[in-house]
Amino acid sequence: MSTRIPGRSARIAAPLLALGLLAGCSEQPAQEASDIVADAQAQDYEADRAESARVRAAYRDLPQPVAGVVLISGNRGSLTPDEVVAFGQSGTATDVRLSYDGEDAAFAALCRGEIDVVDSSRTVSEAELEACRRVGLDLVQLQVASDAVVVATKNESDVGGDCLSTDQVREVYRAGSPVTRWSQLGGGYDDVPLHVAGPDPENNAFSFFGQYVLDAPEPSLTNLRSDYKAFDTDQGSRLFVVGRDRDELLAAQLRDRTRRRDLAKAELETQWQVVNDARAEVEEASAEVEKGIRDQRPLATQRADQERKDRAWEALSLAQARMRELEARKRGLTVVWERSVRARERLQRARGNVAYFRFSYYELFEEQLRPFEVTLPPGEGAERSCIFPSQQTITSGEYPLARRLLLTTTVRSLERPEVQEFLLHYLDNAEDQATRARLVSVPAADVATQRAWVTDREEPVLVTLDPAPVLSAEGDGESTTLQPAR
């Protein structure tokens, strides 16, 4: 509904009119208005009291937890299974029971007070949060690690752009994609061929990419374009993008090999002239010998003519032998020159090849790979565009192709010693667990903050729909991990 803003004269006249009306009215209407406001406030107060009573009753009716038992539910593919094993081997008397009911069912069970922790890669939804609030359960979210995929081409190559939206990444890889040249993506990309690759279904990155980029709950090769090259190792995908190291070496030697081949060619051309000159001398010396015999020259002259002929033949033989050496050398140099040419062609064909990798693998070869910045499409609430994949942007959830490994619990469960014991053990071992699983670990400052929440040394930050930034333990800036998950 629109509201009309009165003009200047009307704004001046209104108070005067109000004064005139007040002068002619009794005090009774004002009293009636005051009574109406008081009644409304009283009704709101009673409604709040009734709702509070209902919430307290619902909270009292929640299932009572079993002493010494911690119940966890969520999805597979996190650090929790290994942590449960490690925790059980620590000598604890606490029994941790883990089930894989899926994130939706796990959050529903948490808000019914049936479990203590949800193991997920997403935060609670608005409806789930409201369901928890209706029974008096406040939620606390901990982060134990992060993961991400990086879409990359060859470093020091250019396809005309550095930033892709998640929609463009999906369009490049999806089944039935018509994109075969970078220019089809628009945005100034070059008109060069586009070929795609990545891991096979046995690689964890395949499932991650399929779920988070292609929106495929159970990803398979049928969700990807028919010419997608699936490699059983990350190295295979990397070599598809950057080419082989040997090709790099051979291509780097092309200029020197071209110079040496051209030099050998020039030397051979010079030697051909030497051979031709030697052959002409043989012919001329042979003619002189024959003429000396016909003319019956003195024997000394004929011997001199024969010696000249012998020297000419010897010079021709040497010149031909040298020419054969130069020909063999030129052939050898041409062979290695052609290898360098083919290597350069293979590397040039790799321009435009693109693959995706887990962030941990990209970090090992960041001097070879050129990652795309990624942005969310317009209207999806992204505060920043074109996010570069880094430890910070992945851990904070800013990078769109990242996921955060989260543990969501309730303040009620945090009051239980067995839950505190398990969560503290988890946080203390999260960095080692993340390293072994090739994930991005949580900064130590944020681990310390979360430990303080669990031990009640600090008030935990409750999950809200739009939580405020949380400062790190040192208080020197925003936390990288304790932000709302995407």
C-alpha positions in Angstrom: 0.0 0.0 0.0 1.4 3.4 -1.0 1.3 6.4 1.4 0.8 9.9 0.0 3.1 12.6 1.3 1.3 15.9 1.8 2.5 19.1 0.3 4.2 21.9 2.2 0.9 24.0 2.6 -1.0 20.9 3.8 1.8 20.1 6.4 1.5 23.7 7.8 -2.3 23.7 7.8 -2.6 20.3 9.5 -1.4 21.4 12.9 -3.6 24.5 12.9 -6.6 22.3 12.0 -5.7 19.9 14.8 -5.5 22.8 17.3 -9.0 24.0 16.3 -10.4 20.5 16.6 -8.8 20.0 20.0 -10.3 23.2 21.2 -13.8 22.1 20.3 -13.5 18.5 21.6 -14.0 17.2 25.0 -11.4 15.0 26.8 -13.5 11.8 26.5 -12.3 10.7 23.0 -8.7 11.0 24.1 -9.4 8.9 27.1 -11.1 6.3 24.9 -8.1 6.1 22.6 -5.9 5.6 25.6 -8.1 2.8 26.8 -7.9 1.1 23.4 -4.1 1.2 23.4 -4.0 -0.2 26.9 -6.4 -3.0 26.0 -4.2 -3.9 23.0 -1.1 -3.9 25.1 -2.8 -6.1 27.7 -3.9 -8.5 25.1 -0.4 -8.7 23.6 1.0 -9.3 27.1 -1.4 -12.1 27.8 -0.7 -13.6 24.4 3.1 -13.5 25.2 2.5 -15.1 28.6 0.4 -17.8 27.0 3.0 -18.5 24.3 5.8 -18.6 26.9 3.8 -21.0 29.0 3.1 -23.2 25.9 6.8 -23.2 25.0 7.8 -24.1 28.6 5.3 -26.9 28.6 6.6 -28.2 25.2 10.2 -28.0 26.5 9.2 -30.1 29.6 7.6 -32.6 27.3 10.7 -33.2 25.3 12.2 -36.7 25.5 14.7 -37.1 28.2 18.2 -38.0 27.0 19.9 -41.2 28.1 22.7 -40.6 30.5 26.2 -41.3 29.0 24.8 -41.5 25.5 25.3 -38.9 22.7 23.1 -39.3 19.6 24.2 -37.9 16.3 22.5 -38.0 12.9 23.2 -36.5 9.4 24.8 -37.3 6.1 27.7 -39.5 5.1 30.9 -38.0 3.9 32.0 -36.0 6.9 34.7 -36.3 9.5 32.3 -37.5 12.2 32.6 -41.3 11.6 36.4 -41.2 12.1 36.0 -38.9 15.0 33.5 -41.3 16.7 36.0 -44.1 16.3 38.9 -42.0 17.7 36.7 -40.8 20.6 35.8 -44.3 21.5 39.5 -45.3 21.6 40.3 -42.5 24.0 39.1 -44.4 27.0 35.9 -42.5 27.5 32.8 -44.0 29.1 30.5 -42.0 26.8 28.6 -44.0 24.2 28.4 -42.0 20.9 25.8 -43.4 18.5 25.9 -42.2 14.9 23.1 -42.7 12.3 22.8 -41.6 8.7 19.2 -40.4 8.3 19.9 -37.4 6.1 20.1 -33.8 7.0 16.4 -33.0 6.7 15.4 -35.9 9.0 18.3 -35.1 11.4 17.2 -31.4 11.9 13.6 -32.6 12.4 14.8 -35.0 15.1 17.0 -32.3 16.7 14.0 -30.0 17.0 12.0 -32.9 18.6 14.7 -33.3 21.2 15.4 -36.8 20.0 19.1 -36.3 19.2 22.0 -34.1 20.4 23.9 -33.2 17.3 23.2 -32.8 13.5 26.2 -33.6 11.3 25.6 -31.5 8.1 27.1 -29.4 5.4 24.2 -26.9 5.5 22.8 -24.7 8.2 19.4 -25.0 9.6 16.5 -23.7 7.5 14.0 -21.1 8.6 11.2 -23.7 9.1 13.6 -25.9 11.1 14.7 -23.1 13.3 11.2 -22.1 14.0 10.3 -25.7 14.9 13.1 -25.7 17.4 12.1 -22.4 18.9 8.5 -23.5 19.3 9.7 -26.1 21.8 12.2 -23.8 23.5 15.4 -25.2 21.9 18.1 -22.6 21.0 20.6 -23.8 18.5 24.4 -23.5 18.4 26.5 -24.2 15.3 30.1 -25.4 15.3 32.4 -25.8 12.3 35.0 -28.5 12.1 36.3 -28.2 8.5 35.5 -27.0 5.0 35.8 -28.3 1.5 35.6 -26.9 -2.0 36.1 -27.6 -5.7 38.2 -25.3 -7.9 37.4 -24.9 -11.6 40.7 -24.2 -13.4 42.5 -23.9 -16.7 46.2 -23.8 -17.4 48.2 -21.2 -15.6 49.6 -18.4 -17.8 47.0 -19.2 -20.5 44.0 -17.0 -21.1 40.5 -17.7 -22.4 39.3 -14.1 -22.2 37.9 -14.1 -18.6 38.6 -15.0 -15.0 35.1 -15.2 -13.4 32.3 -17.6 -13.9 28.8 -17.7 -12.2 27.6 -20.9 -10.7 25.1 -21.1 -13.5 27.9 -20.9 -16.1 29.8 -23.6 -14.4 26.7 -25.8 -14.4 26.1 -25.0 -18.1 29.6 -26.0 -19.0 29.4 -29.4 -17.3 25.8 -30.4 -17.4 24.4 -33.3 -19.5 23.4 -32.0 -22.9 25.4 -28.8 -22.7 25.8 -27.2 -26.1 28.8 -25.2 -25.0 31.9 -26.1 -27.1 33.6 -22.8 -27.3 34.4 -20.3 -24.5 32.8 -17.4 -26.5 29.4 -19.1 -26.1 29.5 -18.1 -22.4 29.4 -14.4 -23.4 31.1 -11.8 -21.2 34.1 -11.4 -23.6 35.4 -14.9 -23.5 37.7 -15.8 -26.4 36.5 -17.9 -29.4 38.6 -20.9 -28.5 37.5 -24.6 -28.1 36.3 -25.6 -24.7 36.9 -29.2 -23.5 36.0 -30.4 -20.0 37.4 -33.0 -17.6 37.4 -34.0 -14.0 37.5 -37.0 -11.6 35.6 -40.2 -12.0 32.7 -41.2 -9.7 35.2 -42.9 -7.3 36.6 -39.5 -6.3 34.9 -37.5 -3.5 35.1 -34.4 -5.6 32.8 -36.0 -8.1 30.0 -36.4 -5.6 30.6 -32.9 -4.2 30.5 -31.3 -7.7 27.5 -33.3 -8.8 25.5 -32.3 -5.7 26.5 -28.7 -5.3 26.9 -27.7 -8.9 24.7 -30.0 -10.9 21.9 -30.4 -8.3 22.1 -34.1 -8.6 21.3 -35.9 -5.3 23.1 -39.1 -6.4 25.6 -37.9 -9.0 26.6 -40.2 -11.9 28.3 -39.8 -15.3 24.8 -39.4 -16.8 24.6 -36.0 -15.1 27.6 -34.8 -17.1 28.0 -34.0 -20.8 28.8 -36.9 -23.1 32.3 -35.7 -23.9 33.3 -35.2 -20.3 36.7 -36.9 -19.7 36.7 -38.7 -16.4 40.1 -39.5 -14.9 40.8 -42.0 -12.1 43.5 -39.7 -10.6 43.7 -35.9 -10.0 47.0 -36.1 -11.9 45.1 -37.2 -15.1 42.8 -34.2 -14.8 45.7 -31.8 -14.2 47.7 -33.1 -17.2 44.6 -32.8 -19.4 44.5 -29.1 -18.4 48.2 -28.2 -18.3 49.8 -30.8 -20.5 52.7 -33.1 -19.6 55.9 -31.8 -18.0 57.8 -33.3 -20.9 55.8 -31.3 -23.4 56.6 -28.2 -21.5 60.3 -29.0 -21.6 60.2 -29.9 -25.3 58.2 -26.8 -26.2 60.5 -24.6 -24.2 63.4 -26.0 -26.3 61.7 -25.3 -29.7 63.5 -22.0 -30.3 67.0 -23.4 -29.7 66.2 -26.5 -31.7 65.0 -24.4 -34.6 68.2 -22.4 -34.5 70.3 -25.5 -34.5 68.3 -27.2 -37.3 68.6 -24.1 -39.5 72.3 -23.9 -38.8 72.7 -27.5 -39.8 70.7 -26.9 -43.0 72.9 -23.9 -43.9 76.1 -26.0 -43.2 74.7 -28.7 -45.4 74.0 -26.3 -48.2 77.6 -25.0 -48.0 78.9 -28.5 -48.0 76.9 -29.3 -51.2 78.8 -26.6 -52.9 82.1 -28.0 -51.6 81.1 -31.4 -53.0 80.1 -29.9 -56.4 83.5 -28.0 -56.5 85.4 -31.3 -55.7 83.4 -33.2 -58.3 84.3 -30.5 -60.9 88.0 -30.8 -60.0 87.8 -34.5 -60.4 86.3 -34.1 -63.9 88.9 -31.5 -64.9 91.8 -33.5 -63.5 90.6 -36.6 -65.3 90.3 -34.7 -68.5 93.9 -33.5 -68.2 95.2 -37.0 -67.6 93.5 -38.3 -70.7 94.7 -35.3 -72.7 98.3 -35.9 -71.5 98.1 -39.5 -72.7 96.7 -38.5 -76.1 99.3 -35.7 -76.5 102.1 -37.9 -75.3 103.2 -35.4 -72.7 106.4 -36.0 -70.9 106.1 -38.7 -68.3 106.8 -36.3 -65.5 103.9 -34.1 -66.6 101.6 -37.2 -66.9 102.6 -38.2 -63.4 101.7 -34.7 -62.1 98.4 -34.9 -63.9 97.7 -38.3 -62.3 98.6 -37.0 -58.8 96.3 -34.0 -59.3 93.5 -36.5 -60.3 94.2 -38.6 -57.2 94.1 -35.6 -54.9 90.8 -34.5 -56.5 89.2 -37.9 -55.9 90.5 -37.9 -52.3 89.0 -34.4 -51.7 85.7 -35.4 -53.3 85.6 -38.5 -51.0 86.2 -36.4 -47.9 83.7 -33.8 -49.0 81.0 -36.5 -49.6 81.8 -38.1 -46.2 81.4 -34.7 -44.5 78.2 -34.1 -46.4 76.8 -37.5 -45.1 77.7 -36.5 -41.6 75.9 -33.2 -42.0 72.9 -34.9 -43.5 72.7 -37.3 -40.6 73.1 -34.4 -38.1 70.3 -32.5 -39.9 68.0 -35.5 -39.8 68.6 -35.9 -36.1 68.1 -32.3 -35.3 64.9 -32.3 -37.5 63.5 -35.2 -35.5 64.0 -33.5 -32.1 62.7 -30.2 -33.7 59.5 -32.0 -34.8 59.1 -33.4 -31.3 59.2 -29.8 -29.9 56.7 -28.6 -32.6 54.3 -31.4 -31.7 54.7 -30.7 -28.0 53.9 -27.1 -28.6 50.9 -28.0 -30.6 49.6 -30.3 -27.9 50.1 -27.5 -25.3 48.3 -25.1 -27.6 45.4 -27.5 -28.0 45.2 -27.7 -24.2 44.3 -24.0 -24.1 40.7 -23.9 -23.2 40.8 -27.3 -21.5 39.1 -27.0 -18.1 38.7 -29.4 -15.1 37.7 -29.2 -11.5 39.8 -30.3 -8.5 39.5 -30.4 -4.7 41.0 -27.3 -3.3 43.6 -29.3 -1.4 44.9 -30.7 -4.7 44.8 -27.3 -6.4 47.0 -25.9 -3.7 49.7 -28.4 -4.5 49.9 -27.3 -8.1 48.7 -23.7 -8.0 51.8 -22.6 -10.1 50.4 -24.8 -12.9 46.6 -24.2 -12.5 44.6 -20.9 -13.0 41.4 -21.0 -10.9 38.3 -19.2 -11.9 36.8 -16.8 -9.5 33.1 -17.8 -8.9 30.1 -15.7 -8.3 26.4 -16.4 -7.5 23.9 -15.4 -10.1 22.0 -12.1 -9.6 19.3 -12.2 -7.0 20.8 -15.0 -4.9 21.9 -12.8 -2.1 25.7 -12.7 -2.8 27.3 -9.8 -0.9 30.4 -10.0 -3.1 30.9 -11.1 -6.7 33.8 -13.1 -8.3 35.1 -14.8 -5.2 38.7 -16.2 -5.5 39.1 -19.7 -3.8 41.3 -19.3 -0.8 41.5 -20.8 2.7 39.6 -17.8 4.1 36.8 -17.5 1.5 36.3 -21.3 1.6 36.2 -21.5 5.4 33.9 -18.5 5.7 31.5 -20.0 3.1 31.9 -16.9 0.8 33.3 -19.0 -2.1 30.2 -20.4 -3.8 31.6 -23.8 -4.6 32.5 -24.5 -0.9 30.7 -26.4 1.8 31.2 -26.3 5.5 31.2 -29.3 7.8 29.0 -28.3 10.6 27.8 -29.6 13.9 24.5 -28.2 15.1 23.5 -28.8 18.7 21.1 -27.2 21.2 21.9 -25.3 24.4 20.0 -28.0 26.2 22.4 -30.7 24.9 25.4 -28.4 25.6 24.5 -28.6 29.3 25.2 -32.4 29.2 28.7 -33.4 30.3 28.9 -36.2 27.8 28.0 -33.9 24.9 30.6 -31.4 26.0 33.2 -34.2 26.3 32.6 -35.4 22.8 32.5 -32.0 21.1 35.7 -30.9 22.9 37.5 -34.0 21.7 36.1 -33.4 18.2 37.3 -29.8 18.1 40.7 -30.7 19.5 41.3 -33.3 16.7 39.5 -31.5 13.9 42.7 -30.1 12.3 44.4 -33.4 12.1 41.2 -35.1 10.8 40.8 -32.4 8.2 44.4 -32.7 7.1 44.1 -36.5 6.7 40.9 -36.1 4.7 42.5 -33.3 2.5 40.0 -30.7 3.8 40.4 -27.1 4.8 40.9 -26.9 8.6 39.3 -24.3 10.8 41.7 -21.6 12.1 43.0 -22.1 15.6 41.4 -18.9 16.9 38.0 -20.1 15.8 38.5 -23.5 17.4 39.4 -21.7 20.7 36.2 -19.6 20.4 34.1 -22.7 19.9 35.8 -24.5 22.8 34.8 -21.6 25.0 31.2 -22.0 23.9 31.2 -25.7 24.7 32.9 -25.2 28.1 30.6 -22.3 29.0 33.5 -19.9 29.4 31.8 -17.7 26.8 28.1 -17.4 25.9 27.6 -19.3 22.6 26.4 -17.4 19.6 22.9 -18.7 18.9 21.9 -19.6 15.4 19.6 -16.9 13.9 18.4 -16.4 10.3 20.8 -13.5 9.9 23.5 -13.7 12.6 25.9 -10.8 13.2 29.6 -11.4 12.4 31.4 -13.1 15.2 34.9 -11.9 16.3 37.8 -14.3 16.4 39.3 -15.2 19.8 42.0 -12.6 19.5 39.3 -10.0 18.8 41.3 -8.6 15.9 38.7 -9.0 13.2 35.8 -11.1 11.9 36.0 -14.8 12.3 36.6 -16.7 9.1 34.6 -19.7 10.1 31.9 -18.6 12.5 29.8 -16.9 9.8 26.4 -18.0 8.6 26.8 -21.0 6.3 25.6 -20.7 2.7 
